[in-house]
Amino acid sequence: MTSRHTIAVLLACLALAVSQGAAAAEGGLDDDIARDEIASKAKRADSESPAYAGHPQDLMRLDNGVTIDGQDIETPDGYTSGFRLIAGFSPFRLPRLDLAAEFSYRESDEVPTRLGDQQLLVNTVSLGGSLVAGVRLGRFGLYAKSGLVGWEGDAVIPRGDFDEAGTTRVRGFGARLQFPGFTSRLEVEEYDAPDMAHLNLLTASINIPF
């Protein structure tokens, strides 16, 4: 092979290497852009999540701007379980304000309580609805709720003076602190009925998705 042919082969190899390197760099740049876009969307979604949302990544966002959030309910003592479903939106002219309607269902089995000087075990089922309003102030959010709950209950050992059904008010408030990849929330919920005191909740959560 002559020197001229050798130089031609080397130039061809160099051109091929440069083209492959450029393609790899362009592909890497595209990957970086894609990752940046995903991170930007995730950060934007977190910043736009409602003040009452404890797990922003679990929100369902509809095309009309409505957000759907579902949460399981289980008290630490193990007596009560259920779920809540929240549908809300943020007004177009007030994007930091969150308005929502909450539906909740709770079922309690053999909850110890007192009626006068007597101890009882009661089973209860409750259905309720509340209006929720919240505001986001940077990474900090505040919200409050108020509504009505209907409940039915019965004593494991029947007592004639135990109320078997009723309607009561429910009210609560909460706060949320949110950073990228970290969300903490504290909520207090209270039922305005002595027989439903076991449904009063003070919940705290920390969410760190992996």
Secondary structure as the mmCIF struct_conf table of DSSP 4:
data_model
#
loop_
_struct_conf.conf_type_id
_struct_conf.id
_struct_conf.beg_label_comp_id
_struct_conf.beg_label_asym_id
_struct_conf.beg_label_seq_id
_struct_conf.end_label_comp_id
_struct_conf.end_label_asym_id
_struct_conf.end_label_seq_id
HELX_RH_AL_P HELX_RH_AL_P1 SER A 3 GLU A 48
BEND BEND1 SER A 49 SER A 49
TURN_TY1_P TURN_TY1_P1 ALA A 51 TYR A 52
BEND BEND2 GLY A 54 GLY A 54
HELX_RH_3T_P HELX_RH_3T_P1 PRO A 56 ASP A 58
STRN STRN1 MET A 60 ARG A 61
TURN_TY1_P TURN_TY1_P2 ASP A 63 ASN A 64
BEND BEND3 GLY A 65 GLY A 65
STRN STRN2 THR A 67 GLU A 74
TURN_TY1_P TURN_TY1_P3 PRO A 76 ASP A 77
BEND BEND4 GLY A 78 TYR A 79
STRN STRN3 THR A 80 PHE A 89
TURN_TY1_P TURN_TY1_P4 PHE A 92 ARG A 93
TURN_TY1_P TURN_TY1_P5 PRO A 95 ARG A 96
STRN STRN4 LEU A 97 LEU A 115
TURN_TY1_P TURN_TY1_P6 GLY A 116 ASP A 117
STRN STRN5 GLN A 118 LEU A 137
TURN_TY1_P TURN_TY1_P7 GLY A 138 ARG A 139
STRN STRN6 PHE A 140 ALA A 155
BEND BEND5 VAL A 156 ILE A 157
TURN_TY1_P TURN_TY1_P8 GLY A 160 ASP A 161
BEND BEND6 PHE A 162 PHE A 162
STRN STRN7 ALA A 165 PHE A 179
TURN_TY1_P TURN_TY1_P9 PRO A 180 GLY A 181
STRN STRN8 PHE A 182 TYR A 191
BEND BEND7 ASP A 192 ASP A 192
HELX_RH_3T_P HELX_RH_3T_P2 PRO A 194 LEU A 199
STRN STRN9 LEU A 201 ASN A 207
#
